[in-house]
Each structure stands twice: as C-alpha cells, then as structure tokens.
C-alpha cells in the first residue's frame, strides 16, 4: 500500500523574503518622510485659518472706519454705501455660525450693532452731520465687541 502524499510545507523563496523586506523598508522610509510633512501641513492650515479670520475682522472694521471717515468729510452717500456694506458683511458673518470670523460671544453681541442700522442709514441718506458721531459710536462699539 502506498502512503498518502503529504503536502510539502510551503517554503518562502529568498526572492519573496527580500521583496517583503524591501517593501517594509520602503514603508518605514515613507512614513518617516510623511509624518513631519503632514504635521507641517496641518500647522500651516491652522495658521491660514487664523489669518483668514483676522482678515475678515479687519475687513469689517475697515469698512466701518471708511464710512466714519467719509461721513466726517461730508461724503454722506459714500459713507452710506460703506455703512450698508458693513451691515451686510456683519449679517453674513453672523449668519454663518460655524465658519464665521466672529466667535459665538461676538455673534451674541451683534444685535446691539444692528439696532443702530436703520437710524444711521437714514441720517446718512439725509446728509445729517450727526451721522458722523453715530458712526463713530458704532465703530467704538464694534471695536469693543471684537477686542473684548
């Protein structure tokens, strides 16, 4: 009687072992290069987000400051347009919620600024010199909200 054939144990060839070794070395080298670059990329993305937030706040402030200066100079129509742009930008940022340049505390304080909107726009439309003082007060209120 013949004995049943035993399956030969699978022995890995030296070529397969060296390929696996090279693949592991390549993977380790890739990770050594990738991880620092990923950390730098993440840091750069955070810096970019913070810079964009600061730029958004400065854009709002600049628009309001321009309206205040124009009203002081007697350019009421230009001041009215700038003030209107300020309120539009502020409304847009207030409505964004998660991606806004305004923090939640700043967003909660904006209704005090919006309460003055109609009166200031009306004063500017009437070419009233008192609008310059109202815009200055609004500017100071905005700065207080933003800077804490």
CNS distance restraints for C-alpha pairs under 8 A (distance, minus, plus):
assign (resid  12 and name CA) (resid  16 and name CA) 6.37 0.50 0.50
assign (resid  12 and name CA) (resid  17 and name CA) 6.78 0.50 0.50
assign (resid  13 and name CA) (resid  17 and name CA) 6.46 0.50 0.50
assign (resid  14 and name CA) (resid  18 and name CA) 6.16 0.50 0.50
assign (resid  15 and name CA) (resid  19 and name CA) 6.17 0.50 0.50
assign (resid  16 and name CA) (resid  20 and name CA) 6.24 0.50 0.50
assign (resid  17 and name CA) (resid  21 and name CA) 6.17 0.50 0.50
assign (resid  18 and name CA) (resid  22 and name CA) 6.07 0.50 0.50
assign (resid  19 and name CA) (resid  23 and name CA) 6.09 0.50 0.50
assign (resid  20 and name CA) (resid  24 and name CA) 6.18 0.50 0.50
assign (resid  21 and name CA) (resid  25 and name CA) 6.21 0.50 0.50
assign (resid  22 and name CA) (resid  26 and name CA) 6.00 0.50 0.50
assign (resid  23 and name CA) (resid  27 and name CA) 6.06 0.50 0.50
assign (resid  24 and name CA) (resid  28 and name CA) 6.14 0.50 0.50
assign (resid  25 and name CA) (resid  29 and name CA) 6.10 0.50 0.50
assign (resid  26 and name CA) (resid  30 and name CA) 6.03 0.50 0.50
assign (resid  27 and name CA) (resid  31 and name CA) 6.20 0.50 0.50
assign (resid  28 and name CA) (resid  32 and name CA) 6.14 0.50 0.50
assign (resid  29 and name CA) (resid  33 and name CA) 6.39 0.50 0.50
assign (resid  30 and name CA) (resid  34 and name CA) 5.88 0.50 0.50
assign (resid  31 and name CA) (resid  35 and name CA) 5.84 0.50 0.50
assign (resid  32 and name CA) (resid  36 and name CA) 7.32 0.50 0.50
assign (resid  33 and name CA) (resid  37 and name CA) 6.73 0.50 0.50
assign (resid  34 and name CA) (resid  38 and name CA) 6.00 0.50 0.50
assign (resid  35 and name CA) (resid  39 and name CA) 6.21 0.50 0.50
assign (resid  36 and name CA) (resid  40 and name CA) 6.22 0.50 0.50
assign (resid  37 and name CA) (resid  41 and name CA) 6.03 0.50 0.50
assign (resid  38 and name CA) (resid  42 and name CA) 6.13 0.50 0.50
assign (resid  39 and name CA) (resid  43 and name CA) 6.22 0.50 0.50
assign (resid  40 and name CA) (resid  44 and name CA) 6.08 0.50 0.50
assign (resid  41 and name CA) (resid  45 and name CA) 6.14 0.50 0.50
assign (resid  42 and name CA) (resid  46 and name CA) 6.31 0.50 0.50
assign (resid  43 and name CA) (resid  47 and name CA) 6.22 0.50 0.50
assign (resid  44 and name CA) (resid  48 and name CA) 6.06 0.50 0.50
assign (resid  45 and name CA) (resid  49 and name CA) 6.19 0.50 0.50
assign (resid  46 and name CA) (resid  50 and name CA) 6.26 0.50 0.50
assign (resid  47 and name CA) (resid  51 and name CA) 6.10 0.50 0.50
assign (resid  48 and name CA) (resid  52 and name CA) 6.09 0.50 0.50
assign (resid  49 and name CA) (resid  53 and name CA) 6.20 0.50 0.50
assign (resid  50 and name CA) (resid  54 and name CA) 6.23 0.50 0.50
assign (resid  51 and name CA) (resid  55 and name CA) 6.06 0.50 0.50
assign (resid  52 and name CA) (resid  56 and name CA) 6.11 0.50 0.50
assign (resid  52 and name CA) (resid 101 and name CA) 7.85 0.50 0.50
assign (resid  53 and name CA) (resid  57 and name CA) 6.38 0.50 0.50
assign (resid  53 and name CA) (resid 100 and name CA) 7.81 0.50 0.50
assign (resid  53 and name CA) (resid 101 and name CA) 4.70 0.50 0.50
assign (resid  53 and name CA) (resid 102 and name CA) 7.86 0.50 0.50
assign (resid  54 and name CA) (resid  58 and name CA) 6.16 0.50 0.50
assign (resid  54 and name CA) (resid 101 and name CA) 7.37 0.50 0.50
assign (resid  55 and name CA) (resid  59 and name CA) 5.98 0.50 0.50
assign (resid  56 and name CA) (resid  60 and name CA) 6.37 0.50 0.50
assign (resid  56 and name CA) (resid 101 and name CA) 5.99 0.50 0.50
assign (resid  57 and name CA) (resid  61 and name CA) 6.27 0.50 0.50
assign (resid  57 and name CA) (resid 101 and name CA) 6.45 0.50 0.50
assign (resid  57 and name CA) (resid 102 and name CA) 7.53 0.50 0.50
assign (resid  57 and name CA) (resid 146 and name CA) 7.84 0.50 0.50
assign (resid  58 and name CA) (resid  62 and name CA) 5.87 0.50 0.50
assign (resid  59 and name CA) (resid  63 and name CA) 6.18 0.50 0.50
assign (resid  60 and name CA) (resid  64 and name CA) 6.42 0.50 0.50
assign (resid  60 and name CA) (resid  86 and name CA) 6.02 0.50 0.50
assign (resid  60 and name CA) (resid  89 and name CA) 6.81 0.50 0.50
assign (resid  60 and name CA) (resid  90 and name CA) 7.01 0.50 0.50
assign (resid  61 and name CA) (resid  65 and name CA) 6.00 0.50 0.50
assign (resid  61 and name CA) (resid 139 and name CA) 7.61 0.50 0.50
assign (resid  61 and name CA) (resid 142 and name CA) 7.68 0.50 0.50
assign (resid  61 and name CA) (resid 143 and name CA) 7.70 0.50 0.50
assign (resid  62 and name CA) (resid  66 and name CA) 6.00 0.50 0.50
assign (resid  63 and name CA) (resid  67 and name CA) 6.38 0.50 0.50
assign (resid  63 and name CA) (resid  82 and name CA) 5.88 0.50 0.50
assign (resid  63 and name CA) (resid  83 and name CA) 7.09 0.50 0.50
assign (resid  63 and name CA) (resid  85 and name CA) 7.13 0.50 0.50
assign (resid  63 and name CA) (resid  86 and name CA) 5.62 0.50 0.50
assign (resid  64 and name CA) (resid  68 and name CA) 6.27 0.50 0.50
assign (resid  64 and name CA) (resid  82 and name CA) 6.69 0.50 0.50
assign (resid  64 and name CA) (resid  83 and name CA) 5.97 0.50 0.50
assign (resid  64 and name CA) (resid  86 and name CA) 5.79 0.50 0.50
assign (resid  64 and name CA) (resid 135 and name CA) 7.70 0.50 0.50
assign (resid  64 and name CA) (resid 139 and name CA) 6.36 0.50 0.50
assign (resid  65 and name CA) (resid  69 and name CA) 6.19 0.50 0.50
assign (resid  65 and name CA) (resid 139 and name CA) 6.75 0.50 0.50
assign (resid  66 and name CA) (resid  70 and name CA) 6.03 0.50 0.50
assign (resid  66 and name CA) (resid  79 and name CA) 7.12 0.50 0.50
assign (resid  66 and name CA) (resid  82 and name CA) 6.74 0.50 0.50
assign (resid  67 and name CA) (resid  71 and name CA) 6.09 0.50 0.50
assign (resid  67 and name CA) (resid  78 and name CA) 7.19 0.50 0.50
assign (resid  67 and name CA) (resid  79 and name CA) 4.12 0.50 0.50
assign (resid  67 and name CA) (resid  80 and name CA) 6.83 0.50 0.50
assign (resid  67 and name CA) (resid  81 and name CA) 7.73 0.50 0.50
assign (resid  67 and name CA) (resid  82 and name CA) 5.03 0.50 0.50
assign (resid  67 and name CA) (resid  83 and name CA) 5.48 0.50 0.50
assign (resid  67 and name CA) (resid 135 and name CA) 7.32 0.50 0.50
assign (resid  68 and name CA) (resid  72 and name CA) 6.29 0.50 0.50
assign (resid  68 and name CA) (resid  79 and name CA) 6.76 0.50 0.50
assign (resid  68 and name CA) (resid 132 and name CA) 5.80 0.50 0.50
assign (resid  68 and name CA) (resid 135 and name CA) 5.32 0.50 0.50
assign (resid  68 and name CA) (resid 136 and name CA) 5.95 0.50 0.50
assign (resid  68 and name CA) (resid 139 and name CA) 7.69 0.50 0.50
assign (resid  69 and name CA) (resid  73 and name CA) 6.27 0.50 0.50
assign (resid  69 and name CA) (resid  79 and name CA) 7.73 0.50 0.50
assign (resid  69 and name CA) (resid 132 and name CA) 7.77 0.50 0.50
assign (resid  70 and name CA) (resid  74 and name CA) 6.24 0.50 0.50
assign (resid  70 and name CA) (resid  75 and name CA) 5.05 0.50 0.50
assign (resid  70 and name CA) (resid  76 and name CA) 6.60 0.50 0.50
assign (resid  70 and name CA) (resid  78 and name CA) 6.62 0.50 0.50
assign (resid  70 and name CA) (resid  79 and name CA) 5.09 0.50 0.50
assign (resid  71 and name CA) (resid  75 and name CA) 5.47 0.50 0.50
assign (resid  71 and name CA) (resid  76 and name CA) 5.21 0.50 0.50
assign (resid  71 and name CA) (resid  79 and name CA) 5.39 0.50 0.50
assign (resid  71 and name CA) (resid 124 and name CA) 7.61 0.50 0.50
assign (resid  71 and name CA) (resid 129 and name CA) 7.37 0.50 0.50
assign (resid  71 and name CA) (resid 131 and name CA) 6.79 0.50 0.50
assign (resid  71 and name CA) (resid 132 and name CA) 4.94 0.50 0.50
assign (resid  71 and name CA) (resid 135 and name CA) 7.97 0.50 0.50
assign (resid  72 and name CA) (resid 129 and name CA) 7.61 0.50 0.50
assign (resid  72 and name CA) (resid 132 and name CA) 5.34 0.50 0.50
assign (resid  74 and name CA) (resid 127 and name CA) 7.74 0.50 0.50
assign (resid  74 and name CA) (resid 129 and name CA) 7.43 0.50 0.50
assign (resid  75 and name CA) (resid  79 and name CA) 6.13 0.50 0.50
assign (resid  76 and name CA) (resid  80 and name CA) 5.89 0.50 0.50
assign (resid  76 and name CA) (resid 124 and name CA) 5.33 0.50 0.50
assign (resid  76 and name CA) (resid 125 and name CA) 6.92 0.50 0.50
assign (resid  76 and name CA) (resid 127 and name CA) 5.57 0.50 0.50
assign (resid  77 and name CA) (resid  81 and name CA) 6.30 0.50 0.50
assign (resid  77 and name CA) (resid 124 and name CA) 6.81 0.50 0.50
assign (resid  77 and name CA) (resid 125 and name CA) 6.70 0.50 0.50
assign (resid  77 and name CA) (resid 127 and name CA) 7.80 0.50 0.50
assign (resid  78 and name CA) (resid  82 and name CA) 6.20 0.50 0.50
assign (resid  79 and name CA) (resid  83 and name CA) 5.99 0.50 0.50
assign (resid  79 and name CA) (resid 124 and name CA) 7.04 0.50 0.50
assign (resid  80 and name CA) (resid  84 and name CA) 6.00 0.50 0.50
assign (resid  80 and name CA) (resid 121 and name CA) 5.93 0.50 0.50
assign (resid  80 and name CA) (resid 124 and name CA) 5.47 0.50 0.50
assign (resid  80 and name CA) (resid 125 and name CA) 6.70 0.50 0.50
assign (resid  81 and name CA) (resid  85 and name CA) 6.10 0.50 0.50
assign (resid  82 and name CA) (resid  86 and name CA) 6.13 0.50 0.50
assign (resid  83 and name CA) (resid  87 and name CA) 6.34 0.50 0.50
assign (resid  83 and name CA) (resid 121 and name CA) 7.20 0.50 0.50
assign (resid  84 and name CA) (resid  88 and name CA) 6.18 0.50 0.50
assign (resid  84 and name CA) (resid 121 and name CA) 7.20 0.50 0.50
assign (resid  85 and name CA) (resid  89 and name CA) 6.05 0.50 0.50
assign (resid  86 and name CA) (resid  90 and name CA) 5.99 0.50 0.50
assign (resid  87 and name CA) (resid  91 and name CA) 5.98 0.50 0.50
assign (resid  87 and name CA) (resid 114 and name CA) 7.29 0.50 0.50
assign (resid  87 and name CA) (resid 117 and name CA) 7.27 0.50 0.50
assign (resid  88 and name CA) (resid  92 and name CA) 6.18 0.50 0.50
assign (resid  89 and name CA) (resid  93 and name CA) 6.23 0.50 0.50
assign (resid  90 and name CA) (resid  94 and name CA) 6.01 0.50 0.50
assign (resid  91 and name CA) (resid  95 and name CA) 6.07 0.50 0.50
assign (resid  92 and name CA) (resid  96 and name CA) 6.34 0.50 0.50
assign (resid  93 and name CA) (resid  97 and name CA) 7.46 0.50 0.50
assign (resid  93 and name CA) (resid 100 and name CA) 5.15 0.50 0.50
assign (resid  93 and name CA) (resid 101 and name CA) 6.52 0.50 0.50
assign (resid  93 and name CA) (resid 102 and name CA) 6.71 0.50 0.50
assign (resid  94 and name CA) (resid 100 and name CA) 6.84 0.50 0.50
assign (resid  94 and name CA) (resid 102 and name CA) 7.08 0.50 0.50
assign (resid  94 and name CA) (resid 107 and name CA) 5.60 0.50 0.50
assign (resid  94 and name CA) (resid 110 and name CA) 7.71 0.50 0.50
assign (resid  95 and name CA) (resid 100 and name CA) 7.84 0.50 0.50
assign (resid  96 and name CA) (resid 100 and name CA) 5.15 0.50 0.50
assign (resid  97 and name CA) (resid 104 and name CA) 7.69 0.50 0.50
assign (resid 102 and name CA) (resid 106 and name CA) 5.64 0.50 0.50
assign (resid 102 and name CA) (resid 107 and name CA) 5.95 0.50 0.50
assign (resid 102 and name CA) (resid 146 and name CA) 7.94 0.50 0.50
assign (resid 103 and name CA) (resid 107 and name CA) 6.16 0.50 0.50
assign (resid 104 and name CA) (resid 108 and name CA) 6.16 0.50 0.50
assign (resid 105 and name CA) (resid 109 and name CA) 6.48 0.50 0.50
assign (resid 106 and name CA) (resid 110 and name CA) 6.53 0.50 0.50
assign (resid 106 and name CA) (resid 145 and name CA) 5.96 0.50 0.50
assign (resid 106 and name CA) (resid 146 and name CA) 6.40 0.50 0.50
assign (resid 109 and name CA) (resid 113 and name CA) 7.72 0.50 0.50
assign (resid 109 and name CA) (resid 145 and name CA) 6.70 0.50 0.50
assign (resid 110 and name CA) (resid 114 and name CA) 6.39 0.50 0.50
assign (resid 110 and name CA) (resid 145 and name CA) 7.94 0.50 0.50
assign (resid 111 and name CA) (resid 115 and name CA) 6.07 0.50 0.50
assign (resid 112 and name CA) (resid 116 and name CA) 7.17 0.50 0.50
assign (resid 113 and name CA) (resid 117 and name CA) 6.99 0.50 0.50
assign (resid 113 and name CA) (resid 138 and name CA) 6.77 0.50 0.50
assign (resid 113 and name CA) (resid 141 and name CA) 7.42 0.50 0.50
assign (resid 113 and name CA) (resid 142 and name CA) 7.28 0.50 0.50
assign (resid 116 and name CA) (resid 120 and name CA) 6.15 0.50 0.50
assign (resid 116 and name CA) (resid 138 and name CA) 7.80 0.50 0.50
assign (resid 117 and name CA) (resid 121 and name CA) 6.14 0.50 0.50
assign (resid 118 and name CA) (resid 122 and name CA) 6.02 0.50 0.50
assign (resid 119 and name CA) (resid 123 and name CA) 6.14 0.50 0.50
assign (resid 120 and name CA) (resid 124 and name CA) 6.19 0.50 0.50
assign (resid 120 and name CA) (resid 131 and name CA) 6.06 0.50 0.50
assign (resid 120 and name CA) (resid 134 and name CA) 6.67 0.50 0.50
assign (resid 120 and name CA) (resid 135 and name CA) 7.06 0.50 0.50
assign (resid 121 and name CA) (resid 125 and name CA) 6.11 0.50 0.50
assign (resid 122 and name CA) (resid 126 and name CA) 6.24 0.50 0.50
assign (resid 123 and name CA) (resid 127 and name CA) 6.28 0.50 0.50
assign (resid 123 and name CA) (resid 128 and name CA) 5.24 0.50 0.50
assign (resid 123 and name CA) (resid 129 and name CA) 7.95 0.50 0.50
assign (resid 123 and name CA) (resid 130 and name CA) 7.26 0.50 0.50
assign (resid 123 and name CA) (resid 131 and name CA) 5.38 0.50 0.50
assign (resid 124 and name CA) (resid 128 and name CA) 5.97 0.50 0.50
assign (resid 124 and name CA) (resid 131 and name CA) 5.83 0.50 0.50
assign (resid 127 and name CA) (resid 131 and name CA) 7.85 0.50 0.50
assign (resid 129 and name CA) (resid 133 and name CA) 7.80 0.50 0.50
assign (resid 130 and name CA) (resid 134 and name CA) 6.48 0.50 0.50
assign (resid 131 and name CA) (resid 135 and name CA) 6.02 0.50 0.50
assign (resid 132 and name CA) (resid 136 and name CA) 6.17 0.50 0.50
assign (resid 133 and name CA) (resid 137 and name CA) 6.22 0.50 0.50
assign (resid 134 and name CA) (resid 138 and name CA) 6.15 0.50 0.50
assign (resid 135 and name CA) (resid 139 and name CA) 5.99 0.50 0.50
assign (resid 136 and name CA) (resid 140 and name CA) 6.20 0.50 0.50
assign (resid 137 and name CA) (resid 141 and name CA) 6.16 0.50 0.50
assign (resid 138 and name CA) (resid 142 and name CA) 6.11 0.50 0.50
assign (resid 139 and name CA) (resid 143 and name CA) 6.21 0.50 0.50
assign (resid 140 and name CA) (resid 144 and name CA) 6.16 0.50 0.50
assign (resid 141 and name CA) (resid 145 and name CA) 6.25 0.50 0.50
assign (resid 142 and name CA) (resid 146 and name CA) 6.15 0.50 0.50
assign (resid 143 and name CA) (resid 147 and name CA) 5.76 0.50 0.50
assign (resid 143 and name CA) (resid 148 and name CA) 7.92 0.50 0.50
assign (resid 144 and name CA) (resid 148 and name CA) 5.48 0.50 0.50
